[in-house]
Amino acid sequence: MSFRSKVIREIEHKGLSIREAALKFNVPSHSTVQKWFVAYQEKGSFGLREKPKGRPRNMDKGKPPRSRSSVTSGVPSK
């Protein structure tokens, strides 16, 4: 069981408020717990999974590499 699941379980089964659960589990911001709770209500346990952060690793996949000449060819010269 994940940490987020434990927090949500305490809210549902023991009747803790969002703020009480944040304090009990030492989560710095109650808004974080609120986001977890809303995600759980909307998507179930799948909503509590951690999502990857940042840019996907294969953003350029399928695009041919740009050569230096194609980058500078569109720039007007003075």
Number of C-alpha atoms within 10 A of each C-alpha: 5 9 10 17 16 13 20 23 15 17 19 12 8 10 11 16 15 22 15 14 22 20 13 12 14 10 14 10 12 17 13 12 22 17 14 21 23 14 16 18 13 11 11 12 15 10 16 20 14 8 7 7 6 6 7 8 7 7 8 9 8 7 7 7 8 8 8 8 8 9 9 10 9 8 8 6 6 3
